[in-house]
Structure formats: structure tokens, C-alpha cells
Amino acid sequence: MSKFTLGRIYLTRGVNDTIADKSSFAKFVTSSIKRHASGEWGNVCHEDRSANEQALVEGSRLFSVYEEAEQPKIWIITESDRSVTTILFPDEY
């Protein structure tokens, strides 16, 4: 169940290209988006986790980090107005 609206979902070129090359990465991204939308923030620090919980109340930006064996780390960021969610690699920020 989604705790907030994701808006339009955008992938960076790096994420998009990796999805095209690896079906296992595509599944990882899909499951990570679902986790993000449900408020399961992944591997964020305590401060970011608290900030996300507050953002659900105040309408601020949401930030998640997901890592899985054999998959590159991804970040998922939903903008404060909930119009856009971006999936990117940390080095693409």
C-alpha cells in the first residue's frame, strides 16, 4: 500500500541502460519503487529515516537507498510536491 503519490517516475540514463541490459536489475528497481512508496526507506541512516517520516507529514522531499547483492546501489527521490520520483545511481546525483 502506497503512503504517498510517486508522480511521474523518471530514470536516469545509467539506470535505464542497466535495466535494458539486466532483467534482474529491472526486478530490483521495481521492488525498490514499491518499497519506497510503502515507506520502507531501505538503507538510509537514522537521520534520513526520521526526515522521511517527518516529510510524510510536512510534504518534504523523500529519499531512499536500496542495495542488493549483485546489484548496484540506487537512490530513489520523490520531490516535495510529489509530482516526480527519480531513480538514479549515487554518482549521478
Buried (B, 14 or more C-beta within 10 A) or exposed (E): EEEBEBBEEEBBEBBEEBBEEBEEBBEBBEEBBEBBBEBEBBEBEEEBBEBBBEBEEEEBEBBBBBEBEEBBEBBBBBBEEBEBBBBBBEEEE
